[in-house]
Amino acid sequence: MARAVKINHVTLIVENLEEAGDFYENELGLEKLPAFNFDYPVLFFDINDEQQLHLSEWEDTPSFRGHVCMQVDDFNSIFYRMKELEAIDIKPWGKVRQLPDGAMQMFVRDPSGNLVELSSHPDAEIDKSIFEDEFYEEGLYKSNREDYRGYRSDDASLYHGEKKKKK
């Protein structure tokens, strides 16, 4: 049986291609890549050697909770920049948090309203003042739904691949 092995790309639908493109290029540091000759507005961005972000301009409404997660190399500076831009969105998944594996997590909206999760590596040094900021809350997000279906573990991580390599 075939199995998916990684995310090749994520496509986000945006309201204004240029404005969204500026956000991902200038605020998140992604590099533009040439796209195919589609007959609709599109931008491709390089995340790393194996993954891309695609933006396409359409009139669809963005999702409230659906998101793409991107690891950032400097959580401290991106936290303060997103706060300055008033881009942090605590409604769908709660406030900025430190996950049990040590990774920091926050959710922001791009200019078209797409939800983007930004995470740090678990070993990243985090500015202590973030833990005292109004946007920070300790512990995992609680939905109050009390529905525990699914596969869970106290050893969960956003970095399962790294854990496998260490074994």
Summary of the structure (lengths in Angstrom):
residues: 167
radius of gyration: 16.9
end to end distance: 25.3
largest distance: 48.7
contacts: 409
relative contact order: 0.17
helix: 20%
strand: 25%
